[in-house]
Amino acid sequence: MSDWTISNSKENNTGNWVYYVCTVFAQFANIHFSRHVDVPGQDHMATNDNQYYYYGVTGTFNTPNMPASVRQALVDAWNNYFTV
């Protein structure tokens, strides 16, 4: 987690969220991590355009038509967050 820093937080109709970005590795430059304060099962890595999501708790993606490189980057980012 030390590679990831808080970039934003907000409360909305889905709950309380804290957002993280990684400034250490270039391959994660277009990815952010969304932590749901109230429901950790909704934590996810996402592309910054919010097109692609990876829910690491369940190991699922928001779409089956995701490019393989994006899929791998989201998984790698998730693993980096939880192993650093």
Helices and strands as residue ranges (DSSP letters): E 4-12, E 15-22, G 26-28, E 31-36, G 40-42, E 44-47, E 53-55, E 60-61, H 68-83
